[in-house]
Amino acid sequence: MPTLVREDAAIDFDWNQGSPDPSLPADNFSVRWTRTLTLAAGTYRFTVTSDDGVRVYINGQIILDAWRDQAPTTYNVNVQVPTGNHAIQVDYYQGIGDASLSVSWNPLLTPSS
């Protein structure tokens, strides 16, 4: 059972030596975000910067698996999706030290013929 449930407008956090909420410790915590996105068909670039572990799923399929202790590291993953609703899940864990996570997605433009 979760310790904390809330809605965040975006995943763009730098907690430094803190945590997302006073009810969570500054180290050794984990977070899961879920959201359904309605996307047009095309290729989307997911950009993820994480200080410690992160996994990103689209419709239950993992697109990024960086589940390890790490300094802030940025990943770019291009994903082709059909038009429709897509379930996005982001799992994050914080080991010790600084804590941060940023996740964004943008359609990639294709050149006109």
Secondary structure per residue as TSV (DSSP state, phi and psi in degrees):
chain	resnum	aa	ss	phi	psi
A	1	M	-	360.0	134.8
A	2	P	-	-65.0	146.4
A	3	T	S	-77.4	-30.9
A	4	L	-	-144.7	134.8
A	5	V	-	-129.2	129.9
A	6	R	-	-157.4	167.8
A	7	E	-	-107.8	131.5
A	8	D	-	-114.5	133.1
A	9	A	S	-66.0	-30.8
A	10	A	-	-149.9	159.4
A	11	I	E	-102.6	93.4
A	12	D	E	-154.9	84.4
A	13	F	E	-129.2	141.9
A	14	D	E	-133.4	95.9
A	15	W	E	-85.5	-3.6
A	16	N	E	53.5	-118.9
A	17	Q	T	-93.9	11.2
A	18	G	S	-104.2	-158.5
A	19	S	-	-138.6	171.8
A	20	P	S	-64.9	-18.5
A	21	D	S	-161.7	147.4
A	22	P	T	-57.7	-20.4
A	23	S	T	-77.4	-7.3
A	24	L	S	-111.5	147.2
A	25	P	-	-70.1	161.0
A	26	A	S	-72.7	-23.7
A	27	D	S	-125.9	158.2
A	28	N	S	58.7	55.1
A	29	F	E	-128.4	164.0
A	30	S	E	-136.0	158.1
A	31	V	E	-139.9	145.2
A	32	R	E	-129.0	129.5
A	33	W	E	-111.8	139.7
A	34	T	E	-132.3	146.3
A	35	R	E	-162.4	148.5
A	36	T	E	-105.6	124.8
A	37	L	E	-108.4	138.8
A	38	T	E	-98.4	114.4
A	39	L	E	-121.2	147.4
A	40	A	-	-79.1	156.3
A	41	A	S	-60.0	140.6
A	42	G	E	152.5	-173.5
A	43	T	E	-100.5	131.2
A	44	Y	E	-117.9	139.4
A	45	R	E	-99.4	120.1
A	46	F	E	-95.8	123.3
A	47	T	E	-111.8	123.1
A	48	V	E	-128.8	127.3
A	49	T	E	-120.9	124.6
A	50	S	E	-137.4	138.1
A	51	D	E	-106.4	96.2
A	52	D	S	100.5	-161.2
A	53	G	-	-76.8	144.9
A	54	V	E	-149.1	142.9
A	55	R	E	-133.8	139.6
A	56	V	E	-126.0	133.6
A	57	Y	E	-123.6	144.5
A	58	I	E	-124.2	123.3
A	59	N	T	50.9	40.0
A	60	G	T	81.2	-3.1
A	61	Q	E	-100.8	128.2
A	62	I	E	-73.2	131.3
A	63	I	E	-112.3	-17.0
A	64	L	E	-146.8	126.1
A	65	D	E	-129.1	96.0
A	66	A	E	-125.3	54.9
A	67	W	-	-86.8	78.8
A	68	R	S	-159.2	158.7
A	69	D	-	-65.8	133.5
A	70	Q	-	-161.3	150.4
A	71	A	S	-68.6	168.6
A	72	P	S	-51.8	121.3
A	73	T	E	-132.2	136.6
A	74	T	E	-106.4	135.3
A	75	Y	E	-123.6	141.4
A	76	N	E	-120.7	126.2
A	77	V	E	-128.2	124.2
A	78	N	E	-94.8	131.4
A	79	V	E	-132.3	129.4
A	80	Q	E	-88.5	128.6
A	81	V	E	-131.8	148.8
A	82	P	-	-82.9	166.2
A	83	T	S	-61.4	138.9
A	84	G	E	140.0	-168.5
A	85	N	E	-86.8	138.9
A	86	H	E	-134.6	127.6
A	87	A	E	-81.1	122.3
A	88	I	E	-109.2	133.2
A	89	Q	E	-132.3	131.9
A	90	V	E	-124.1	122.3
A	91	D	E	-109.3	137.4
A	92	Y	E	-138.6	142.1
A	93	Y	E	-131.1	147.5
A	94	Q	E	-112.8	122.9
A	95	G	-	-82.1	-97.9
A	96	I	S	-131.8	159.4
A	97	G	S	88.1	-149.8
A	98	D	-	-65.6	152.3
A	99	A	E	-132.8	127.4
A	100	S	E	-157.0	151.8
A	101	L	E	-156.8	134.5
A	102	S	E	-138.4	131.9
A	103	V	E	-134.6	129.6
A	104	S	E	-143.1	164.0
A	105	W	E	-145.5	142.4
A	106	N	E	-146.3	143.6
A	107	P	E	-68.6	143.9
A	108	L	-	-91.1	133.2
A	109	L	-	-82.5	140.5
A	110	T	-	-106.8	141.5
A	111	P	-	-64.1	144.9
A	112	S	-	-73.4	151.1
A	113	S	-	-81.6	360.0
